[in-house]
């Protein structure tokens, strides 16, 4: 059973973190937003969140293969991971 995700806990330049009914888990949503010059320039690029999610997932899986523990629990969809 997937956890039920609720309130927004944190929002940064690249991702949003949501709470869960399971207090040990959060949902990390990678955004399509891009900023430059300390957020003076802002834009959105289709697919950026998906790409960042894939890269992060790959790195977490690699670390776990090398027996380095992480908080990664899996991919939820194209731009979200469970942690």
N, CA, C and O of each residue as an XYZ file, in Angstrom:
332
protein
N       0.839     -1.188      0.000
C       0.000      0.000      0.000
C       0.883      1.250      0.000
O       1.809      1.365      0.803
N       0.591      2.169     -0.894
C       1.359      3.414     -0.961
C       0.918      4.364      0.139
O      -0.270      4.436      0.453
N       1.847      5.088      0.724
C       1.468      6.068      1.739
C       0.643      7.198      1.139
O       0.755      7.495     -0.050
N      -0.177      7.820      1.962
C      -0.973      8.963      1.542
C      -0.160     10.224      1.809
O       0.231     10.475      2.949
N       0.098     11.021      0.774
C       0.929     12.197      0.932
C       0.078     13.427      1.132
O      -0.945     13.622      0.476
N       0.527     14.245      2.050
C      -0.272     15.384      2.446
C       0.403     16.714      2.255
O       0.692     17.128      1.133
N       0.651     17.378      3.361
C       1.082     18.772      3.315
C       2.499     18.955      2.790
O       3.366     18.093      2.937
N       2.693     20.099      2.180
C       4.011     20.489      1.690
C       4.872     20.860      2.887
O       4.526     21.763      3.649
N       5.997     20.164      3.056
C       6.905     20.419      4.171
C       8.008     21.398      3.808
O       8.456     22.183      4.644
N       8.445     21.347      2.544
C       9.577     22.167      2.111
C       9.491     22.361      0.607
O       9.104     21.448     -0.123
N       9.851     23.542      0.150
C       9.975     23.775     -1.286
C      11.249     24.559     -1.537
O      11.460     25.636     -0.978
N      12.089     24.000     -2.382
C      13.326     24.657     -2.769
C      13.309     24.945     -4.254
O      12.259     24.899     -4.894
N      14.477     25.242     -4.798
C      14.586     25.567     -6.219
C      14.277     24.366     -7.113
O      13.708     24.523     -8.193
N      14.652     23.169     -6.661
C      14.578     22.005     -7.534
C      13.554     20.951     -7.136
O      13.212     20.085     -7.941
N      13.058     21.016     -5.892
C      12.137     19.968     -5.465
C      11.209     20.435     -4.367
O      11.434     21.453     -3.712
N      10.142     19.643     -4.188
C       9.182     19.845     -3.099
C       9.171     18.564     -2.265
O       9.274     17.463     -2.806
N       9.045     18.714     -0.952
C       8.987     17.570     -0.045
C       7.607     17.576      0.616
O       7.193     18.579      1.197
N       6.900     16.447      0.522
C       5.564     16.316      1.093
C       5.565     15.317      2.244
O       6.333     14.355      2.247
N       4.698     15.558      3.215
C       4.545     14.640      4.342
C       3.787     13.389      3.902
O       3.249     13.311      2.797
N       3.766     12.417      4.810
C       3.079     11.163      4.555
C       2.321     10.740      5.804
O       2.667     11.145      6.913
N       1.289      9.926      5.624
C       0.609      9.364      6.791
C       1.538      8.402      7.516
O       1.361      8.140      8.705
N       2.520      7.879      6.807
C       3.564      7.067      7.415
C       4.675      8.029      7.823
O       5.390      8.546      6.965
N       4.825      8.272      9.114
C       5.750      9.306      9.585
C       7.210      9.047      9.232
O       8.040      9.946      9.364
N       7.536      7.843      8.788
C       8.908      7.510      8.418
C       9.202      7.755      6.942
O      10.313      7.491      6.482
N       8.207      8.264      6.184
C       8.395      8.429      4.742
C       7.962      9.809      4.289
O       7.083     10.432      4.883
N       8.604     10.276      3.215
C       8.210     11.514      2.544
C       8.220     11.279      1.035
O       8.844     10.338      0.544
N       7.528     12.139      0.321
C       7.527     12.111     -1.137
C       8.363     13.283     -1.620
O       8.128     14.422     -1.217
N       9.332     13.014     -2.477
C      10.184     14.049     -3.048
C       9.744     14.247     -4.501
O       9.843     13.332     -5.318
N       9.257     15.452     -4.812
C       8.801     15.770     -6.161
C       9.809     16.718     -6.806
O      10.017     17.833     -6.328
N      10.432     16.267     -7.891
C      11.417     17.075     -8.613
C      10.686     17.998     -9.584
O       9.868     17.545    -10.385
N      10.985     19.285     -9.508
C      10.301     20.300    -10.304
C      10.992     20.516    -11.655
O      12.164     20.187    -11.836
N      10.237     21.072    -12.585
C      10.769     21.431    -13.904
C      11.394     22.822    -13.902
O      11.881     23.282    -14.935
N      11.386     23.489    -12.764
C      11.896     24.859    -12.662
C      13.415     24.916    -12.770
O      14.129     23.993    -12.380
N      13.878     26.036    -13.314
C      15.316     26.311    -13.390
C      15.532     27.784    -13.057
O      14.780     28.651    -13.502
N      16.566     28.049    -12.272
C      16.876     29.433    -11.917
C      18.348     29.714    -12.197
O      19.169     28.804    -12.308
N      18.649     30.993    -12.306
C      20.036     31.427    -12.501
C      20.232     32.769    -11.809
O      19.266     33.482    -11.537
N      21.468     33.105    -11.529
C      21.827     34.379    -10.917
C      21.054     34.618     -9.619
O      20.406     35.648     -9.432
N      21.149     33.614     -8.723
C      20.493     33.688     -7.410
C      18.989     33.950     -7.549
O      18.417     34.788     -6.851
N      18.373     33.210     -8.466
C      16.926     33.241     -8.729
C      16.440     34.529     -9.398
O      15.236     34.780     -9.431
N      17.348     35.348     -9.931
C      16.921     36.531    -10.668
C      16.295     36.141    -12.001
O      15.408     36.830    -12.505
N      16.761     35.035    -12.565
C      16.160     34.507    -13.785
C      15.484     33.193    -13.438
O      16.046     32.359    -12.727
N      14.267     33.016    -13.949
C      13.502     31.810    -13.649
C      12.825     31.325    -14.921
O      12.300     32.119    -15.702
N      12.843     30.005    -15.119
C      12.189     29.410    -16.265
C      11.753     27.999    -15.896
O      12.044     27.514    -14.803
N      11.065     27.360    -16.801
C      10.629     25.984    -16.602
C      10.965     25.198    -17.859
O      10.756     25.677    -18.973
N      11.490     23.983    -17.675
C      11.870     23.131    -18.798
C      11.166     21.795    -18.678
O      11.368     21.057    -17.714
N      10.334     21.490    -19.670
C       9.602     20.231    -19.671
C      10.590     19.062    -19.599
O      11.534     18.991    -20.386
N      10.368     18.157    -18.660
C      11.199     16.966    -18.535
C      12.355     17.110    -17.552
O      13.005     16.114    -17.235
N      12.633     18.315    -17.059
C      13.747     18.502    -16.132
C      13.523     17.724    -14.838
O      14.446     17.084    -14.333
N      12.306     17.774    -14.297
C      11.998     17.041    -13.072
C      12.155     15.540    -13.254
O      12.676     14.853    -12.376
N      11.705     15.038    -14.391
C      11.827     13.610    -14.691
C      13.297     13.204    -14.771
O      13.694     12.173    -14.229
N      14.097     14.018    -15.448
C      15.520     13.721    -15.589
C      16.226     13.746    -14.229
O      17.018     12.854    -13.927
N      15.942     14.762    -13.413
C      16.542     14.831    -12.083
C      16.128     13.647    -11.214
O      16.932     13.142    -10.431
N      14.886     13.204    -11.345
C      14.405     12.038    -10.607
C      15.174     10.787    -11.029
O      15.594     10.000    -10.180
N      15.358     10.601    -12.328
C      16.089      9.433    -12.833
C      17.544      9.445    -12.381
O      18.072      8.410    -11.974
N      18.193     10.592    -12.446
C      19.593     10.707    -12.031
C      19.724     10.410    -10.541
O      20.594      9.642    -10.131
N      18.860     11.016     -9.735
C      18.904     10.786     -8.290
C      18.667      9.319     -7.956
O      19.375      8.749     -7.125
N      17.686      8.711     -8.591
C      17.390      7.294     -8.354
C      18.576      6.415     -8.722
O      18.928      5.497     -7.981
N      19.191      6.693     -9.861
C      20.366      5.933    -10.291
C      21.484      6.031     -9.248
O      22.098      5.025     -8.893
N      21.740      7.244     -8.763
C      22.808      7.441     -7.781
C      22.499      6.735     -6.465
O      23.382      6.109     -5.877
N      21.251      6.830     -5.995
C      20.878      6.135     -4.760
C      21.023      4.620     -4.914
O      21.532      3.951     -4.015
N      20.580      4.081     -6.045
C      20.696      2.639     -6.280
C      22.163      2.211     -6.349
O      22.520      1.146     -5.847
N      22.998      3.018     -6.957
C      24.428      2.728     -7.035
C      25.038      2.682     -5.630
O      25.788      1.763     -5.302
N      24.713      3.677     -4.812
C      25.233      3.694     -3.441
C      24.800      2.446     -2.668
O      25.600      1.853     -1.944
N      23.544      2.054     -2.822
C      23.062      0.870     -2.114
C      23.742     -0.406     -2.613
O      24.004     -1.313     -1.824
N      24.029     -0.485     -3.910
C      24.777     -1.631     -4.441
C      26.156     -1.735     -3.802
O      26.691     -2.830     -3.630
N      26.722     -0.587     -3.454
C      28.044     -0.537     -2.818
C      27.942     -0.642     -1.292
O      28.909     -0.391     -0.573
N      26.738     -1.021     -0.810
C      26.486     -1.219      0.632
C      26.553      0.083      1.433
O      26.877      0.072      2.620
N      26.246      1.193      0.782
C      26.164      2.486      1.460
C      24.681      2.787      1.659
O      23.960      2.993      0.682
N      24.213      2.816      2.910
C      22.781      3.021      3.148
C      22.315      4.418      2.741
O      23.042      5.400      2.892
N      21.096      4.486      2.225
C      20.473      5.756      1.855
C      19.043      5.765      2.382
O      18.582      4.789      2.974
N      18.357      6.863      2.163
C      16.956      6.982      2.543
C      16.023      6.634      1.372
O      14.803      6.689      1.529
N      16.563      6.284      0.232
C      15.794      6.007     -0.990
C      14.956      4.739     -0.834
O      15.473      3.693     -0.444
N      13.655      4.836     -1.142
C      12.754      3.685     -1.064
C      12.186      3.283     -2.416
O      11.608      2.203     -2.545
N      12.340      4.130     -3.424
C      11.873      3.771     -4.754
C      11.265      4.934     -5.508
O      10.983      5.990     -4.940
N      11.068      4.719     -6.803
C      10.451      5.707     -7.682
C       8.938      5.561     -7.587
O       8.422      4.444     -7.627
N       8.224      6.673     -7.460
C       6.770      6.654     -7.415
C       6.157      6.911     -8.789
O       5.170      6.275     -9.158
N       6.732      7.830     -9.539
C       6.338      8.086    -10.920
C       7.469      8.836    -11.615
O       8.585      8.856    -11.097
N       7.226      9.439    -12.745
C       8.291     10.064    -13.535
C       9.107     11.109    -12.785
O      10.294     11.273    -13.065
N       8.504     11.812    -11.845
C       9.218     12.895    -11.188
C       9.158     12.839     -9.663
O       9.396     13.846     -8.997
N       8.844     11.669     -9.108
C       8.714     11.550     -7.648
C       9.418     10.290     -7.129
O       9.353      9.223     -7.739
N      10.094     10.448     -5.984
C      10.656      9.291     -5.304
C      10.121      9.245     -3.875
O       9.731     10.264     -3.306
N      10.114      8.065     -3.324
C       9.714      7.845     -1.947
C      10.979      7.717     -1.123
O      11.895      6.980     -1.485
N      11.025      8.428     -0.028
C      12.208      8.383      0.844
C      11.776      8.335      2.292
O      12.620      8.292      3.187
